[in-house]
């Protein structure tokens, strides 16, 4: 095996007689064991470094006391100066109470640090945006998670950041937290599990429909799961052309419809109740009817691989589109979905074709938002980003196994950032006016400099190379367990 740090050729070390299911299980297990080993080896994955020079001892008098008092009093007189005299204009807080971490549920407040640090790494490497993971305890004295605790925390810390990225907050708290903070804060508040997932899903759907030659307004859609992600996906899909009467949404108790008194009676689930009133007018419950002649399935529910049944997919229309995006294991493996008749299959994982992952949107959306000092991220900005991502992939060339750009398409991020910034200006939420080219050039420079710094640290040994033999040992252990 050549350089294993890319991890691109791990499957070559699997036994030749491994079935597709064994390969899929082995890859999932490998990445989990590799994650523990790598995080242990590096002690996490983020650090803080100065971006200003230190030419000698007296420079501390400029960066700190006594000189810096002039910075404090200047900001005191005009708080907006904090965006110019500190790193605030390029700094995001990644805030979570860790109650809905990937597919693992409540992981306790510090349990979310691995994901939030990962978010910070992607934000910096892909978008040139600095960020800080903040995992907080939202429980009251009875151990019940309270939306108000998250809301109050964000309102208190917002003055140190240019934007807030909410992450892994369980429903129903996630709805109220986002909707309240979007209006209460003077900076953008973005819920990546909701808006980010909706953005990339819409982007993937736009290109998938081009390939199968179907139109948004004509398709029948089944959404499996009704959490923050799918409820926001439904909202953006409807805004972008899907007819709500052609949409059926499943939650853990059945389908959403106008007769769901349990949802109507609980004001915390107001987003779900909105969809109950506009979708599934015939109150369909049975999957054999719901999936019949459906064109699109978007599953964001319980990790699989048996959550979505192959027989349901077999009921769908010709050239069916299946997004099985639960993490870390999709609701159905792609090969199983294709065997059942799906034409295009997407997942949230990078080791299968058509990864539909927030990582191709949130770094660019936040960068574009920050560069025009927007006060919020509107739904139209998220939809604009989806079309920008889809258009970028189409220019590259799309196919049934390539409907989305990847995180390695570095030119994608400044392009999307510029498009989002222009939409913010159009929506009237931008404090600063810049041209499309200005935003793109700044974003491209910041991203390129980050790549150069990381490469330099790797080349000079400031970031150590992970031992190749350790990777081989992990692969051998995994294969023994899967056999």
C-alpha positions in Angstrom: 0.0 0.0 0.0 1.4 3.4 -1.0 0.8 6.4 1.1 -2.1 5.3 3.3 -2.9 8.7 4.6 -5.5 9.2 1.9 -7.1 5.9 2.9 -8.3 5.6 -0.7 -7.1 2.0 -1.1 -8.1 0.3 2.1 -10.4 -2.1 0.3 -7.4 -3.6 -1.4 -6.4 -5.1 1.9 -9.7 -6.8 2.4 -9.9 -10.6 1.5 -10.8 -11.2 -2.1 -13.7 -13.4 -1.2 -15.4 -10.7 0.9 -19.0 -10.1 -0.2 -20.4 -6.6 -0.8 -22.1 -6.7 2.5 -18.9 -7.7 4.3 -17.0 -4.9 2.5 -19.5 -2.4 3.7 -19.4 -3.6 7.3 -15.6 -3.7 7.2 -15.3 -0.2 5.9 -17.7 1.1 8.6 -15.8 -0.7 11.4 -12.5 0.4 10.0 -13.4 4.1 10.0 -14.6 3.8 13.6 -11.5 2.1 14.8 -9.3 4.4 12.8 -11.0 7.4 14.3 -10.2 6.3 17.8 -6.6 5.5 16.9 -6.0 8.8 15.0 -7.7 11.0 17.6 -5.6 9.3 20.3 -2.4 9.8 18.3 -3.0 13.5 17.6 -4.9 14.4 20.7 -7.8 15.7 18.8 -7.6 17.6 15.5 -7.6 21.4 16.1 -5.3 23.9 17.7 -5.0 27.7 18.0 -2.2 29.7 16.4 -1.5 33.4 16.0 -2.1 35.0 12.6 -0.2 38.2 13.5 3.6 38.5 13.7 5.7 38.5 16.8 9.0 40.2 15.8 10.2 40.7 19.3 9.2 41.2 23.0 7.8 44.8 22.4 5.2 43.5 20.0 3.4 42.1 23.0 2.8 45.7 24.0 0.9 46.1 20.8 -1.0 42.8 20.8 -1.7 43.0 24.5 -1.3 45.6 27.2 -0.8 48.6 27.2 -1.6 49.2 23.5 -4.6 47.0 23.2 -6.6 49.1 25.6 -7.2 51.5 22.6 -8.8 48.6 20.8 -11.2 48.0 23.7 -12.3 51.6 24.0 -12.7 51.9 20.2 -15.0 48.9 20.2 -16.8 50.3 23.3 -17.7 53.4 21.3 -18.8 51.4 18.2 -19.4 47.6 18.6 -19.3 47.1 14.9 -15.5 47.8 15.1 -15.1 44.4 16.7 -15.5 42.9 13.2 -12.5 44.9 12.0 -10.2 45.0 15.1 -10.6 41.3 16.0 -11.0 38.0 14.3 -14.7 38.1 14.9 -15.6 38.7 11.2 -14.1 35.3 10.4 -15.0 33.4 13.5 -17.9 30.9 14.0 -19.0 29.2 17.2 -20.1 25.6 16.7 -22.6 25.1 19.4 -24.2 21.8 20.5 -25.8 20.2 23.5 -24.7 16.8 22.0 -28.2 15.3 22.3 -28.4 14.1 18.7 -24.9 13.2 17.7 -24.9 11.5 14.3 -26.9 8.3 14.7 -25.7 7.8 18.3 -28.3 9.9 20.2 -27.4 11.7 23.4 -23.7 11.5 23.9 -23.4 13.8 27.0 -22.1 17.4 26.5 -18.4 16.5 25.9 -19.4 13.5 23.7 -20.1 15.9 20.9 -16.5 17.3 20.8 -15.3 14.9 18.2 -18.0 16.0 15.7 -17.7 19.7 16.6 -13.9 19.7 16.2 -14.5 17.9 12.9 -16.9 20.7 11.9 -14.2 23.3 12.8 -11.6 21.4 10.8 -13.8 21.3 7.7 -14.8 24.9 8.1 -11.2 26.0 8.2 -9.8 23.7 5.5 -12.7 24.0 3.0 -13.9 27.5 3.7 -11.0 29.4 5.3 -13.2 30.1 8.3 -12.0 29.9 11.9 -14.3 28.3 14.5 -14.5 27.1 18.1 -16.4 24.0 19.2 -18.6 24.7 22.3 -20.4 21.7 23.7 -22.8 22.8 26.5 -25.0 21.2 29.1 -28.7 22.1 28.4 -30.2 20.0 31.2 -32.2 21.5 34.1 -32.1 20.2 37.7 -34.3 17.3 36.7 -32.1 16.3 33.8 -34.4 17.5 31.1 -32.8 19.3 28.1 -34.1 22.8 27.8 -34.2 24.9 24.7 -34.1 28.1 26.7 -30.7 27.1 28.1 -29.2 26.9 24.6 -31.0 30.1 23.5 -29.7 32.0 26.5 -26.1 30.7 26.0 -26.0 31.7 22.3 -27.4 35.1 23.0 -24.7 35.7 25.6 -21.7 34.5 23.5 -22.8 36.0 20.2 -20.8 39.1 20.7 -17.5 37.1 20.3 -18.4 35.6 17.0 -19.4 36.5 13.4 -21.9 33.6 13.1 -23.3 30.6 15.1 -23.4 27.1 13.7 -25.9 25.0 15.7 -25.3 21.2 15.6 -26.7 17.9 16.9 -29.5 19.3 19.0 -32.4 16.9 19.3 -36.0 17.6 18.4 -38.2 19.3 19.4 -35.7 21.7 20.9 -33.9 22.2 17.6 -36.9 23.9 16.0 -37.4 26.5 18.7 -33.7 27.1 19.2 -33.1 28.0 15.6 -36.3 30.0 14.9 -35.8 32.0 18.1 -32.1 32.7 17.6 -32.5 33.7 13.9 -34.6 36.6 15.1 -33.0 37.4 18.4 -29.3 37.5 17.4 -27.5 40.3 15.4 -25.4 37.7 13.7 -26.4 34.7 11.4 -27.5 31.6 13.2 -27.3 28.5 11.1 -28.5 25.0 12.0 -26.4 22.7 9.8 -28.3 19.5 10.6 -31.5 21.3 9.3 -30.5 24.0 6.8 -27.2 22.4 5.7 -28.7 19.0 5.1 -31.6 20.5 3.3 -29.3 22.5 1.1 -27.1 19.6 -0.1 -30.1 17.3 -0.4 -31.8 19.8 -2.7 -28.6 20.2 -4.7 -28.3 16.4 -5.2 -32.0 16.2 -6.1 -31.7 18.9 -8.7 -29.0 17.1 -10.6 -30.6 13.6 -10.1 -33.8 14.9 -11.7 -31.8 16.3 -14.7 -30.3 12.8 -15.2 -33.7 11.0 -15.0 -35.4 13.8 -17.0 -38.1 14.6 -14.4 -39.3 17.9 -13.1 -39.6 19.1 -9.5 -43.3 20.0 -9.9 -44.2 16.5 -11.2 -42.5 14.2 -8.8 -43.9 12.2 -5.9 -41.6 12.3 -2.8 -41.4 10.1 0.3 -39.4 11.5 3.2 -38.5 8.8 5.8 -37.8 10.5 9.1 -39.3 13.8 10.3 -36.5 15.4 12.3 -34.8 18.7 11.9 -33.2 17.6 8.6 -36.2 16.1 6.7 -38.7 18.8 7.9 -36.3 21.5 6.6 -35.7 19.5 3.4 -39.5 19.3 2.9 -39.8 23.1 3.3 -37.0 23.9 0.9 -38.3 21.3 -1.7 -41.8 22.9 -1.5 -40.3 26.4 -1.9 -38.4 25.2 -4.9 -41.2 23.5 -6.7 -42.3 20.2 -5.2 -46.1 20.1 -4.7 -46.8 19.4 -1.0 -49.8 17.2 -1.9 -47.3 14.9 -3.7 -45.3 14.5 -0.5 -45.6 11.8 2.2 -43.4 12.1 5.4 -42.9 9.3 7.9 -41.9 9.8 11.6 -41.5 7.2 14.3 -45.3 6.9 14.7 -46.4 6.7 11.1 -47.0 9.4 8.5 -47.6 13.1 8.9 -51.2 14.2 8.0 -54.0 16.5 9.1 -55.4 13.8 11.6 -52.2 13.6 13.7 -53.7 15.0 16.9 -50.6 14.0 18.8 -48.6 16.5 16.8 -51.3 19.2 16.8 -51.6 19.1 20.6 -47.9 19.5 21.2 -46.8 23.1 20.4 -43.1 22.2 20.5 -43.6 20.3 17.1 -45.1 23.3 15.3 -42.8 22.7 12.3 -44.1 19.1 11.9 -47.7 20.3 12.3 -47.2 22.8 9.4 -46.3 19.8 7.2 -49.1 17.7 8.6 -51.6 20.3 7.2 -50.0 20.7 3.7 -48.7 17.2 2.8 -50.3 13.7 2.4 -53.9 14.9 1.9 -55.2 11.3 1.7 -53.6 10.4 5.1 -51.8 7.4 3.6 -50.0 5.2 6.2 -49.2 1.9 4.5 -45.7 1.8 2.9 -47.1 -0.3 0.1 -49.3 2.6 -0.9 -46.9 5.4 0.1 -44.0 4.1 -2.0 -46.2 3.1 -4.9 -45.1 5.2 -8.0 -42.9 7.4 -5.9 -40.0 9.1 -7.8 -37.9 10.1 -4.9 -37.1 8.7 -1.4 -35.1 10.8 1.1 -34.3 8.9 4.2 -32.8 10.6 7.2 -33.9 8.4 10.1 -32.5 5.4 12.0 -29.1 4.0 10.8 -29.5 0.8 8.8 -28.8 -1.2 6.9 -32.3 -2.6 7.2 -34.4 0.5 8.0 -35.6 0.9 4.4 -36.9 -2.4 2.9 -35.9 -3.4 -0.6 -39.5 -4.3 -1.3 -40.6 -0.6 -0.7 -38.1 0.6 -3.3 -39.3 -2.0 -5.8 -42.7 -0.2 -5.7 -41.2 3.1 -6.8 -41.3 4.5 -10.4 -38.8 3.7 -13.0 -35.5 5.5 -12.6 -36.2 6.0 -8.9 -34.0 8.3 -6.8 -33.0 7.1 -3.4 -31.2 9.2 -0.8 -30.3 7.0 2.2 -28.4 9.4 4.4 -28.4 8.2 7.9 -25.0 8.2 9.6 -22.9 6.2 10.2 -24.7 3.5 8.3 -27.3 4.3 5.6 -30.8 3.0 6.0 -30.1 0.6 3.1 -26.8 -0.1 1.4 -26.5 1.3 -2.1 -26.1 -2.1 -3.8 -29.3 -3.4 -2.1 -31.2 -0.3 -3.2 -30.0 -0.8 -6.8 -30.9 -4.4 -6.7 -34.4 -3.4 -5.7 -34.7 -1.1 -8.7 -33.2 2.3 -7.7 -31.5 4.1 -10.5 -29.6 6.8 -8.5 -28.6 6.2 -4.9 -26.9 8.7 -2.6 -25.7 8.4 1.0 -24.0 10.6 3.5 -20.8 8.7 3.3 -17.7 9.4 1.1 -16.9 5.8 0.6 -19.9 5.3 -1.6 -20.9 7.1 -4.8 -22.9 10.3 -4.5 -22.1 11.5 -1.1 -24.7 14.0 0.0 -22.9 15.7 2.9 -23.2 19.1 4.5 -19.5 19.6 4.1 -19.9 20.8 0.5 -22.2 23.6 1.6 -21.7 24.9 5.1 -18.1 26.2 4.8 -19.0 28.2 1.7 -22.4 29.4 3.0 -20.8 30.7 6.2 -17.8 32.2 4.3 -20.1 34.1 1.9 -22.3 35.2 4.8 -19.3 36.5 6.8 -17.7 38.3 3.9 -20.8 40.6 3.5 -21.5 40.7 7.3 -25.0 39.4 6.8 -27.3 39.5 9.8 -29.0 36.2 9.0 -29.0 33.3 6.6 -32.3 33.2 4.8 -34.0 30.2 3.2 -33.4 31.8 -0.2 -29.7 31.9 0.6 -29.7 28.2 1.3 -31.7 27.5 -1.9 -29.3 29.7 -3.8 -26.4 27.6 -2.5 -28.1 24.4 -3.5 -28.5 25.6 -7.1 -24.9 26.9 -7.1 -23.6 23.5 -5.9 -25.8 21.6 -8.5 -24.7 24.0 -11.3 -21.0 23.5 -10.4 -21.4 19.7 -10.5 -23.2 19.9 -13.8 -20.4 22.0 -15.4 -18.0 19.2 -14.3 -20.3 16.5 -15.8 -22.9 14.6 -14.0 -24.0 11.0 -14.2 -26.0 8.5 -12.1 -22.9 7.9 -9.9 -21.8 11.5 -9.8 -24.6 14.0 -9.0 -22.6 16.1 -6.5 -19.2 17.8 -6.2 -16.9 16.5 -3.5 -15.0 18.1 -0.6 -11.9 17.9 -2.8 -13.4 20.3 -5.4 -11.7 23.3 -3.8 -12.9 25.8 -6.4 -16.5 24.9 -5.4 -16.3 26.7 -2.1 -15.3 30.3 -3.2 -17.9 30.0 -6.1 -20.7 29.1 -3.7 -19.6 31.7 -1.2 -19.8 34.4 -3.8 -23.3 33.3 -5.0 -24.6 33.2 -1.4 -23.1 36.7 -0.7 -24.9 38.1 -3.7 -28.2 36.5 -2.5 -27.7 38.0 1.0 -27.3 41.5 -0.7 -30.4 40.8 -2.8 -32.4 39.7 0.4 -31.3 42.9 2.2 -29.5 41.2 5.1 -26.0 42.2 4.1 -24.3 45.0 6.1 -21.4 45.2 3.6 -21.6 45.4 -0.2 -19.0 43.5 -2.2 -19.0 42.3 -5.8 -19.3 38.6 -6.7 -15.6 38.7 -7.8 -14.4 40.3 -4.6 -16.1 37.7 -2.5 -14.8 34.9 -4.6 -11.2 36.2 -4.6 -11.1 36.7 -0.9 -12.6 33.2 -0.2 -10.2 31.6 -2.7 -7.2 33.3 -1.1 -8.2 32.3 2.4 -8.8 28.7 1.4 -5.6 28.4 -0.5 -3.5 29.8 2.4 -5.1 27.2 4.7 -4.1 24.4 2.4 -0.6 25.7 2.1 -0.2 26.0 5.9 -1.5 22.5 6.5 0.8 21.1 3.8 3.8 23.0 5.2 3.1 21.6 8.7 2.9 18.1 7.3 6.1 18.5 5.2 8.0 20.0 8.2 6.8 17.4 10.6 4.8 19.8 12.8 1.9 17.5 11.9 3.2 14.0 12.3 2.5 11.2 9.8 0.2 8.6 11.1 2.0 5.2 11.3 1.3 3.0 8.3 1.7 -0.2 10.2 -1.0 0.9 12.6 -3.4 1.3 9.7 -2.5 -2.2 8.5 -3.1 -3.6 12.0 -6.5 -2.0 12.2 -7.5 -3.4 8.8 -6.4 -6.9 9.9 -8.4 -6.6 13.1 -11.5 -5.5 11.2 -11.3 -8.3 8.7 -11.0 -10.8 11.5 -14.1 -9.4 13.2 -16.2 -9.4 10.0 -15.3 -12.9 8.8 
